[in-house]
């Protein structure tokens, strides 16, 4: 695996919001 890092843009918003929502749910927070 060769991960890469890039600055998020509006095109990444949907994927980022799903990721942070899953993070909150994992730690028992409201989504």
N, C-alpha and C positions, 0 to 999 in steps of 0.2 A: 504494500500500500504506500502511495506517495501523496500524502495530504498537501493541500495548498490553502493559503489564506488570502482572502481578498476582501476589500471594503464592501459592505452590504449596500445595495441600492434598492430602490422601490421594487424592482423585479424580484428581489429576495424576500420581500415582506411576508408573503403568504407562508413560505417555508419557515422563516424565522419565528413567526407567531405560533405556528404549530409546534415547533421545537420548545419554545418557552412555555406553552400551555402544557405540554407533556411533562416538562420539568416541574411545574407547579403541582400537577396531579400526582406525580411520583412522591412528592414531599407532603401530600395531604392537604394542599391549599386549594381554595376555590379556583375554578377556571373560568 
